């Protein structure tokens, strides 16, 4: 079976159009932000165990970012929320306090000169 799969992979190839490299150009009037300016660092304020994947899915479902969201585990209880639109990020910041599993999710905008693990949430 492994040999059959290897044979199938050998037959795959890209067309010239599929192999073309596409470059992203912002729409006219659209401002492109550096990624660090569209990143929030979040800390779930709990010492209890929790399911980080459930937190990520819940935040995506609640926030419903129109331009996408990438959530990365940085450390225990510490996450990076990478937005692709200033509108989406501001909406999350302005719409209030957030919680997961009865615990507060503290959010702070990432300063490009800060190490996320050293951010103090007050």
N, CA, C and O atoms as a DFTB+ gen file, in Angstrom:
488 C
 N C O
     1  1       0.818      -1.193       0.000
     2  2       0.000       0.000       0.000
     3  2       0.870       1.268       0.000
     4  3       0.551       2.249      -0.673
     5  1       1.965       1.232       0.760
     6  2       2.858       2.394       0.811
     7  2       3.478       2.649      -0.561
     8  3       3.669       3.799      -0.959
     9  1       3.791       1.575      -1.277
    10  2       4.375       1.729      -2.613
    11  2       3.352       2.337      -3.573
    12  3       3.696       3.174      -4.407
    13  1       2.083       1.908      -3.449
    14  2       1.023       2.469      -4.296
    15  2       0.883       3.967      -4.060
    16  3       0.732       4.752      -4.996
    17  1       0.936       4.342      -2.787
    18  2       0.818       5.758      -2.438
    19  2       2.012       6.538      -2.990
    20  3       1.843       7.644      -3.504
    21  1       3.196       5.982      -2.890
    22  2       4.403       6.634      -3.422
    23  2       4.296       6.801      -4.935
    24  3       4.696       7.828      -5.482
    25  1       3.753       5.787      -5.607
    26  2       3.565       5.886      -7.062
    27  2       2.579       6.987      -7.417
    28  3       2.774       7.717      -8.389
    29  1       1.523       7.101      -6.628
    30  2       0.525       8.149      -6.871
    31  2       1.150       9.537      -6.697
    32  3       0.879      10.442      -7.487
    33  1       1.976       9.706      -5.677
    34  2       2.628      10.999      -5.429
    35  2       3.540      11.380      -6.587
    36  3       3.631      12.554      -6.947
    37  1       4.212      10.397      -7.171
    38  2       5.123      10.668      -8.287
    39  2       4.376      11.207      -9.503
    40  3       4.935      11.966     -10.294
    41  1       3.126      10.820      -9.647
    42  2       2.337      11.275     -10.798
    43  2       1.763      12.676     -10.632
    44  3       1.291      13.277     -11.597
    45  1       1.804      13.190      -9.420
    46  2       1.278      14.535      -9.190
    47  2       2.261      15.591      -9.674
    48  3       3.471      15.465      -9.485
    49  1       1.732      16.620     -10.291
    50  2       2.574      17.738     -10.702
    51  2       1.708      18.985     -10.794
    52  3       0.490      18.906     -10.950
    53  1       2.352      20.119     -10.695
    54  2       1.656      21.397     -10.790
    55  2       1.621      21.861     -12.235
    56  3       2.560      21.646     -13.002
    57  1       0.523      22.496     -12.584
    58  2       0.474      23.122     -13.902
    59  2       1.288      24.405     -13.826
    60  3       1.672      24.834     -12.738
    61  1       1.549      25.008     -14.951
    62  2       2.309      26.258     -14.974
    63  2       1.592      27.344     -14.166
    64  3       2.231      28.113     -13.448
    65  1       0.273      27.401     -14.287
    66  2      -0.511      28.403     -13.552
    67  2      -0.460      28.148     -12.045
    68  3      -0.391      29.095     -11.261
    69  1      -0.494      26.884     -11.637
    70  2      -0.459      26.552     -10.215
    71  2       0.911      26.824      -9.611
    72  3       1.023      27.095      -8.415
    73  1       1.944      26.754     -10.427
    74  2       3.302      26.942      -9.957
    75  2       3.687      28.426      -9.865
    76  3       4.738      28.767      -9.323
    77  1       2.845      29.287     -10.389
    78  2       3.119      30.725     -10.404
    79  2       3.067      31.293      -8.988
    80  3       2.175      30.953      -8.210
    81  1       4.010      32.143      -8.663
    82  2       4.054      32.793      -7.354
    83  2       3.189      34.040      -7.419
    84  3       3.359      34.885      -8.299
    85  1       2.262      34.145      -6.479
    86  2       1.364      35.301      -6.428
    87  2       1.833      36.247      -5.339
    88  3       2.219      35.813      -4.254
    89  1       1.800      37.519      -5.625
    90  2       2.165      38.519      -4.636
    91  2       0.919      39.279      -4.229
    92  3       0.084      39.629      -5.064
    93  1       0.807      39.532      -2.930
    94  2      -0.334      40.253      -2.384
    95  2      -0.128      41.747      -2.552
    96  3       0.905      42.294      -2.166
    97  1      -1.101      42.384      -3.121
    98  2      -1.095      43.838      -3.236
    99  2      -2.332      44.348      -2.509
   100  3      -3.441      43.912      -2.817
   101  1      -2.173      45.255      -1.555
   102  2      -3.348      45.776      -0.858
   103  2      -4.261      46.524      -1.827
   104  3      -3.812      47.103      -2.816
   105  1      -5.561      46.493      -1.510
   106  2      -6.508      47.225      -2.327
   107  2      -6.235      48.721      -2.188
   108  3      -5.655      49.168      -1.199
   109  1      -6.656      49.474      -3.179
   110  2      -6.420      50.908      -3.160
   111  2      -7.031      51.508      -1.898
   112  3      -8.194      51.256      -1.582
   113  1      -6.250      52.291      -1.189
   114  2      -6.717      52.937       0.022
   115  2      -6.595      52.077       1.267
   116  3      -6.796      52.573       2.376
   117  1      -6.267      50.790       1.111
   118  2      -6.132      49.894       2.253
   119  2      -4.730      50.024       2.819
   120  3      -3.744      49.938       2.087
   121  1      -4.646      50.231       4.123
   122  2      -3.351      50.380       4.765
   123  2      -2.906      49.030       5.305
   124  3      -3.678      48.352       5.983
   125  1      -1.677      48.632       5.016
   126  2      -1.135      47.377       5.503
   127  2      -0.404      47.652       6.806
   128  3       0.471      48.517       6.865
   129  1      -0.762      46.917       7.848
   130  2      -0.158      47.103       9.160
   131  2       0.921      46.047       9.387
   132  3       0.750      44.901       8.972
   133  1       2.027      46.408      10.037
   134  2       2.987      45.375      10.415
   135  2       2.299      44.374      11.340
   136  3       1.434      44.760      12.126
   137  1       2.667      43.099      11.260
   138  2       1.964      42.077      12.027
   139  2       1.975      42.331      13.522
   140  3       0.973      42.066      14.186
   141  1       3.058      42.829      14.071
   142  2       3.121      43.040      15.519
   143  2       2.078      44.046      15.975
   144  3       1.631      43.982      17.120
   145  1       1.675      44.977      15.109
   146  2       0.681      45.956      15.519
   147  2      -0.719      45.357      15.521
   148  3      -1.656      45.983      16.016
   149  1      -0.871      44.178      14.986
   150  2      -2.180      43.527      14.950
   151  2      -2.199      42.293      15.839
   152  3      -2.925      41.336      15.570
   153  1      -1.403      42.320      16.892
   154  2      -1.286      41.158      17.758
   155  2      -1.641      41.534      19.193
   156  3      -1.157      42.527      19.736
   157  1      -2.497      40.714      19.787
   158  2      -2.814      40.849      21.201
   159  2      -2.184      39.678      21.938
   160  3      -2.141      38.558      21.430
   161  1      -1.703      39.950      23.127
   162  2      -1.223      38.886      23.998
   163  2      -2.313      38.700      25.045
   164  3      -2.793      39.660      25.648
   165  1      -2.689      37.448      25.244
   166  2      -3.750      37.156      26.207
   167  2      -3.292      36.173      27.257
   168  3      -2.510      35.261      26.989
   169  1      -3.799      36.378      28.463
   170  2      -3.485      35.475      29.563
   171  2      -4.783      35.099      30.254
   172  3      -5.536      35.969      30.693
   173  1      -5.043      33.798      30.351
   174  2      -6.213      33.327      31.079
   175  2      -5.851      33.322      32.548
   176  3      -4.921      32.636      32.972
   177  1      -6.598      34.097      33.322
   178  2      -6.291      34.294      34.739
   179  2      -6.849      33.129      35.562
   180  3      -7.930      33.221      36.144
   181  1      -6.086      32.031      35.597
   182  2      -6.474      30.852      36.374
   183  2      -5.262      29.993      36.647
   184  3      -4.297      29.986      35.883
   185  1      -5.324      29.272      37.744
   186  2      -4.292      28.272      38.029
   187  2      -4.854      26.875      37.762
   188  3      -4.136      25.880      37.862
   189  1      -6.148      26.810      37.421
   190  2      -6.785      25.531      37.093
   191  2      -6.360      25.065      35.701
   192  3      -5.965      25.870      34.858
   193  1      -6.447      23.778      35.478
   194  2      -6.180      23.262      34.144
   195  2      -7.381      23.566      33.250
   196  3      -8.515      23.649      33.723
   197  1      -7.121      23.728      31.969
   198  2      -8.175      24.001      30.990
   199  2      -7.698      23.493      29.645
   200  3      -6.520      23.183      29.464
   201  1      -8.619      23.412      28.711
   202  2      -8.315      22.918      27.378
   203  2      -7.971      24.111      26.480
   204  3      -8.868      24.868      26.107
   205  1      -6.687      24.297      26.122
   206  2      -6.308      25.442      25.294
   207  2      -6.983      25.427      23.923
   208  3      -7.304      26.486      23.383
   209  1      -7.201      24.245      23.358
   210  2      -7.869      24.173      22.052
   211  2      -9.307      24.642      22.148
   212  3      -9.816      25.286      21.231
   213  1      -9.965      24.323      23.255
   214  2     -11.342      24.790      23.465
   215  2     -11.365      26.315      23.611
   216  3     -12.274      26.971      23.101
   217  1     -10.374      26.880      24.303
   218  2     -10.289      28.332      24.432
   219  2     -10.144      28.971      23.051
   220  3     -10.835      29.939      22.734
   221  1      -9.242      28.426      22.232
   222  2      -9.012      28.984      20.894
   223  2     -10.283      28.936      20.054
   224  3     -10.647      29.925      19.418
   225  1     -10.948      27.804      20.052
   226  2     -12.160      27.665      19.246
   227  2     -13.268      28.579      19.750
   228  3     -14.000      29.174      18.959
   229  1     -13.386      28.688      21.059
   230  2     -14.409      29.557      21.640
   231  2     -14.165      31.012      21.263
   232  3     -15.102      31.716      20.889
   233  1     -12.931      31.470      21.355
   234  2     -12.630      32.869      21.024
   235  2     -12.877      33.141      19.549
   236  3     -13.397      34.200      19.198
   237  1     -12.517      32.213      18.685
   238  2     -12.804      32.393      17.244
   239  2     -14.307      32.510      17.007
   240  3     -14.757      33.360      16.239
   241  1     -15.079      31.650      17.674
   242  2     -16.532      31.657      17.492
   243  2     -17.189      32.910      18.062
   244  3     -18.144      33.427      17.482
   245  1     -16.692      33.392      19.177
   246  2     -17.276      34.572      19.815
   247  2     -16.868      35.853      19.082
   248  3     -17.702      36.724      18.836
   249  1     -15.600      35.961      18.739
   250  2     -15.097      37.178      18.106
   251  2     -15.461      37.261      16.629
   252  3     -15.651      38.363      16.115
   253  1     -15.561      36.152      15.943
   254  2     -15.895      36.103      14.517
   255  2     -15.127      37.137      13.685
   256  3     -15.743      37.984      13.037
   257  1     -13.792      37.077      13.696
   258  2     -13.025      38.053      12.920
   259  2     -13.250      37.872      11.419
   260  3     -13.157      36.760      10.899
   261  1     -13.541      38.961      10.740
   262  2     -13.868      38.890       9.311
   263  2     -12.644      38.608       8.441
   264  3     -12.786      38.124       7.318
   265  1     -11.453      38.904       8.942
   266  2     -10.236      38.713       8.145
   267  2      -9.348      37.608       8.692
   268  3      -8.192      37.491       8.286
   269  1      -9.859      36.807       9.593
   270  2      -9.092      35.679      10.111
   271  2      -8.374      35.995      11.407
   272  3      -8.229      37.149      11.811
   273  1      -7.933      34.926      12.040
   274  2      -7.270      35.024      13.335
   275  2      -6.411      33.780      13.519
   276  3      -6.865      32.662      13.280
   277  1      -5.173      33.980      13.942
   278  2      -4.294      32.868      14.275
   279  2      -3.998      32.983      15.765
   280  3      -3.572      34.033      16.246
   281  1      -4.227      31.888      16.490
   282  2      -3.979      31.876      17.930
   283  2      -2.859      30.890      18.203
   284  3      -2.915      29.732      17.789
   285  1      -1.840      31.365      18.907
   286  2      -0.661      30.554      19.188
   287  2      -0.448      30.440      20.689
   288  3      -0.510      31.435      21.411
   289  1      -0.195      29.215      21.157
   290  2       0.181      29.006      22.559
   291  2       1.596      29.522      22.745
   292  3       2.495      29.135      21.999
   293  1       1.810      30.382      23.721
   294  2       3.154      30.879      24.000
   295  2       3.735      30.226      25.246
   296  3       4.929      29.933      25.315
   297  1       2.877      30.006      26.219
   298  2       3.287      29.438      27.496
   299  2       2.009      28.991      28.191
   300  3       0.915      29.165      27.654
   301  1       2.140      28.421      29.371
   302  2       0.945      28.027      30.122
   303  2       0.101      29.277      30.381
   304  3       0.577      30.238      30.986
   305  1      -1.129      29.259      29.929
   306  2      -2.093      30.363      30.091
   307  2      -1.780      31.598      29.238
   308  3      -2.479      32.604      29.363
   309  1      -0.769      31.560      28.386
   310  2      -0.363      32.736      27.606
   311  2      -0.508      32.442      26.118
   312  3      -0.012      31.430      25.623
   313  1      -1.198      33.347      25.404
   314  2      -1.518      33.145      24.000
   315  2      -1.244      34.407      23.199
   316  3      -1.337      35.519      23.718
   317  1      -0.905      34.223      21.928
   318  2      -0.805      35.342      20.985
   319  2      -2.004      35.239      20.056
   320  3      -2.273      34.180      19.489
   321  1      -2.725      36.351      19.904
   322  2      -3.876      36.435      19.023
   323  2      -3.496      37.351      17.861
   324  3      -3.493      38.573      18.005
   325  1      -3.177      36.760      16.714
   326  2      -2.728      37.512      15.541
   327  2      -3.916      37.812      14.635
   328  3      -4.513      36.907      14.053
   329  1      -4.247      39.081      14.527
   330  2      -5.343      39.527      13.667
   331  2      -4.771      39.972      12.325
   332  3      -3.569      40.207      12.199
   333  1      -5.631      40.084      11.340
   334  2      -5.216      40.525      10.016
   335  2      -5.992      41.763       9.593
   336  3      -6.000      42.145       8.423
   337  1      -6.640      42.376      10.567
   338  2      -7.395      43.597      10.323
   339  2      -7.433      44.397      11.621
   340  3      -7.742      43.860      12.685
   341  1      -7.119      45.679      11.521
   342  2      -7.182      46.564      12.682
   343  2      -8.617      46.631      13.206
   344  3      -8.846      46.713      14.413
   345  1      -9.574      46.594      12.286
   346  2     -10.991      46.613      12.656
   347  2     -11.337      45.445      13.571
   348  3     -11.971      45.632      14.610
   349  1     -10.921      44.244      13.187
   350  2     -11.204      43.051      13.992
   351  2     -10.569      43.158      15.374
   352  3     -11.211      42.855      16.379
   353  1      -9.321      43.585      15.428
   354  2      -8.629      43.683      16.708
   355  2      -9.269      44.733      17.602
   356  3      -9.476      44.496      18.792
   357  1      -9.583      45.898      17.031
   358  2     -10.212      46.952      17.824
   359  2     -11.575      46.528      18.343
   360  3     -11.958      46.884      19.457
   361  1     -12.306      45.773      17.540
   362  2     -13.613      45.276      17.953
   363  2     -13.469      44.402      19.209
   364  3     -14.251      44.538      20.151
   365  1     -12.485      43.520      19.223
   366  2     -12.246      42.652      20.379
   367  2     -11.891      43.490      21.598
   368  3     -12.389      43.233      22.695
   369  1     -11.034      44.491      21.415
   370  2     -10.613      45.332      22.540
   371  2     -11.764      46.193      23.078
   372  3     -11.868      46.406      24.286
   373  1     -12.613      46.678      22.194
   374  2     -13.672      47.603      22.594
   375  2     -14.932      46.922      23.128
   376  3     -15.683      47.520      23.898
   377  1     -15.167      45.666      22.718
   378  2     -16.427      45.035      23.070
   379  2     -16.465      44.460      24.472
   380  3     -17.435      43.795      24.835
   381  1     -15.463      44.690      25.246
   382  2     -15.612      44.359      26.645
   383  2     -14.630      43.379      27.217
   384  3     -13.614      43.026      26.617
   385  1     -14.984      42.958      28.406
   386  2     -14.180      41.990      29.124
   387  2     -14.524      40.604      28.606
   388  3     -15.680      40.310      28.303
   389  1     -13.497      39.750      28.506
   390  2     -13.685      38.412      27.968
   391  2     -13.345      37.378      29.025
   392  3     -12.481      37.587      29.877
   393  1     -14.047      36.260      28.948
   394  2     -13.820      35.185      29.910
   395  2     -13.924      33.846      29.191
   396  3     -14.538      33.728      28.131
   397  1     -13.311      32.855      29.798
   398  2     -13.410      31.487      29.300
   399  2     -13.461      30.572      30.515
   400  3     -12.604      30.652      31.395
   401  1     -14.456      29.713      30.562
   402  2     -14.591      28.770      31.675
   403  2     -14.736      29.453      33.021
   404  3     -14.322      28.909      34.044
   405  1     -15.322      30.644      33.028
   406  2     -15.502      31.380      34.279
   407  2     -14.268      32.132      34.737
   408  3     -14.243      32.658      35.849
   409  1     -13.234      32.191      33.889
   410  2     -11.995      32.887      34.241
   411  2     -11.763      34.027      33.253
   412  3     -12.061      33.903      32.065
   413  1     -11.233      35.127      33.755
   414  2     -11.000      36.312      32.938
   415  2      -9.859      36.063      31.956
   416  3      -8.820      35.509      32.314
   417  1     -10.076      36.488      30.704
   418  2      -9.017      36.470      29.700
   419  2      -8.507      37.901      29.585
   420  3      -9.194      38.778      29.059
   421  1      -7.307      38.122      30.078
   422  2      -6.695      39.447      30.043
   423  2      -6.005      39.634      28.702
   424  3      -5.289      38.746      28.239
   425  1      -6.216      40.786      28.079
   426  2      -5.644      41.065      26.760
   427  2      -4.834      42.342      26.799
   428  3      -5.189      43.306      27.476
   429  1      -3.739      42.331      26.060
   430  2      -2.905      43.521      25.962
   431  2      -2.312      43.576      24.560
   432  3      -1.893      42.555      24.016
   433  1      -2.278      44.775      23.977
   434  2      -1.659      44.934      22.660
   435  2      -0.162      44.686      22.792
   436  3       0.477      45.111      23.755
   437  1       0.376      43.988      21.802
   438  2       1.802      43.677      21.816
   439  2       2.594      44.896      21.374
   440  3       2.339      45.468      20.314
   441  1       3.549      45.281      22.191
   442  2       4.531      46.306      21.839
   443  2       5.696      45.534      21.225
   444  3       6.184      44.575      21.823
   445  1       6.146      45.939      20.043
   446  2       7.176      45.160      19.349
   447  2       8.483      45.066      20.141
   448  3       9.340      44.244      19.816
   449  1       8.645      45.891      21.167
   450  2       9.863      45.861      21.969
   451  2       9.704      45.007      23.224
   452  3      10.653      44.861      23.995
   453  1       8.511      44.440      23.437
   454  2       8.253      43.629      24.614
   455  2       8.381      42.142      24.313
   456  3       8.035      41.682      23.225
   457  1       8.869      41.421      25.268
   458  2       8.884      39.964      25.199
   459  2       7.542      39.508      25.787
   460  3       7.243      39.836      26.935
   461  1       6.726      38.759      25.029
   462  2       5.398      38.373      25.531
   463  2       5.408      37.716      26.903
   464  3       4.499      37.948      27.699
   465  1       6.411      36.906      27.197
   466  2       6.453      36.221      28.489
   467  2       6.736      37.173      29.651
   468  3       6.538      36.808      30.810
   469  1       7.195      38.387      29.354
   470  2       7.511      39.353      30.409
   471  2       6.439      40.425      30.565
   472  3       6.598      41.342      31.371
   473  1       5.362      40.324      29.816
   474  2       4.294      41.314      29.921
   475  2       3.571      41.153      31.233
   476  3       3.211      40.045      31.630
   477  1       3.359      42.271      31.907
   478  2       2.605      42.267      33.164
   479  2       1.161      42.655      32.852
   480  3       0.897      43.681      32.226
   481  1       0.258      41.828      33.293
   482  2      -1.175      42.087      33.105
   483  2      -1.687      42.650      34.417
   484  3      -1.731      41.949      35.428
   485  1      -2.074      43.924      34.398
   486  2      -2.566      44.563      35.620
   487  2      -3.992      45.015      35.433
   488  3      -4.587      45.579      36.351
